[in-house]
Amino acid sequence: MKNLLKGGLTKEWCERHRVPLLVLVAVTFLVFARALGHEFLFNWDDNLYVTENPAIRGFGWDHLRTIFTSFYGGNYAPIQMLSYLIDYSIWGVRPAGFILTNILLHTCNGLLFYHILIMLGSRRWWALLAASIFLLHPVQVESVVWIAQRKNLLAMTFFLLALIGYLLYRARGWADGRAFYIASLVAFVLALLSKSVVVILPVVLLTHDLCFVQQESRRRWLLDKLPYLAVAAAVALLTIISQSPELAGGRTGYHGGSPFATFLTMLPVLLRYLSLLVWPADLSALYMPEVKTAVDLAVVSAALVLLLLGCLAVYLWHRQRALLFWLALFFIGLLPVAQIVPMVTLMNDRYLYFPMLGVAGLVGGWAALVSDQLQGKAKIIFAFVVCLLLLPLPYITMERVAVWQDPLTLWSETARKVPDCHVAWSNLGEAYQQVGNRDAAFQAYLNALAIDPDYREPLENIALIFMGRGEPLKARPFLFKLVESWPNYAAGFVTLGNNYYLTGEFKEAQQAYQLALQKQPTSPLALVSLARLHLRLGDPAMARIYYQKGVSGGVTDPAVAYVAAAVVALDGRQPAALHYLETALQLGFNDFDQLRNDHDLDQLRATAEFKQLVRLYSSERTHK
């Protein structure tokens, strides 16, 4: 191991480990290959990061400046955005290319993990076992096939590179290993710029030294962690700021109203994670753990399991510190998602991507330890039994991959598994609406509102369904509820204005649009809607003022592009109207009933170009 630590990845090393590495690559691609036929999840962050993100559509200075100065969904992750930019330059807006990159990154992570296992003394076949568990466990599917979770994969890649650099520095010492130390710090910074979850690295390095470094060699074991801690602290502070609700982040108050209630809540969540690792039969895109405000049987059971694991840790500290490192890594990996800083989401499959390193390393190390105690046929039988027990994992993972095929399959399964989750029903309604099944969408939205009567998305989408059916008055109660429950939601007032516009109540429509501008003075949708209204009122001069303001920053929203098409169509500019209409369709506008019935587009409807656009994009939707 000493020679390997000093030499790193040599030609001889790669030759010696060629078969395990090839097996890992081949099996991973075999299991995840069906994801290459999946679609973007338009209502689960893929739109925010990719399909509706103009920043990734080019290598210009403006694109790079936007990437490095913007938060996306409460995250500062410019490396993630750069990776999407590269994908877009190669594939355009084709999901297969983005998913392929995810699979490649996940495979790379498995190979890096295998290398670390070897560096820390594991033998080839047990390292292969551990790396296979990491790569193929069903809980990893969410991180791999969901394009928006690219940040998890990238952060892991740089995290593992940083760990490898630190191990090489440790083996060589400062004089010969400072280059590896600096490379490790650089990789850590890149990991943090991918996803802040890697702030755990300093703790991981400290745990490594406690478990693997001899006592007499620990003189610098705190000093050389200080640069890592400084960088981690800075990014942790930035993350706490970026995750504020004002920046669309997920930070919230303590669940149950206090840190103690949150702690009680997270104990059964830990037990649920452990059960999913052992028996991954009930995986879901969303979970609804019960918030605990008092000790009950579930809390006590989870606390007892945690106590047993603590006892195991004490035992391993005295007997098998190498195994203790992997057990500790599991819990360290859970720290960022343990609600120390409370977040909206209590539990997710993707939260296990980093802890899975510890689980896989612990299983592989334990199997090697047991194997060393056996002789002859017993050793062979033991290896066979271990492989037999793990054999179902690839099959279960392949089945789980299929669930993420498109929004409809994903949210149908999620709503079935978590029927009390309003988000699942609302997203299912949007998926039905995307494929044109308005009746099913309507029922799904009603299910969401039955759970949460103030939920914003179904209130607005039910109103849009009624308006699309030509029944704007039936939409009014939902819109009134929407603006009452969400008084600062500018788009809600725009939708209410559109409702008044459809019934010819132009004064009320104007008031609603102006209220939207009070909430969001630069709202492109409110501005172009006012432009359309003023054309109807016979005031083209004011219409042009609002129109220019609305499109001055470019058009990247399908709703804005659609209304802009209506504005220029009413102004008699057919080529510009067709251009905006095509932009709207490219960005995901799919209300073809509105396209066919909107009187603002009457001047376009008879043109061959209009008919071709409707035919082309409606057939694409049908094909999907």
Helices and strands as residue ranges (DSSP letters): H 2-7, H 11-16, H 18-32, G 33-37, H 46-46, I 47-51, G 54-56, H 61-69, H 78-91, H 95-119, H 124-136, G 138-140, H 141-145, G 147-149, H 150-192, G 196-200, H 201-212, G 215-217, G 223-225, H 226-242, G 245-247, G 255-257, H 259-278, H 297-319, H 321-334, G 335-337, G 349-352, H 355-372, H 376-390, H 392-403, H 407-417, H 422-434, H 438-451, H 456-468, H 472-485, H 490-502, H 506-519, H 524-536, H 540-551, H 558-570, H 574-586, H 592-597, G 599-601, H 602-605, H 608-623
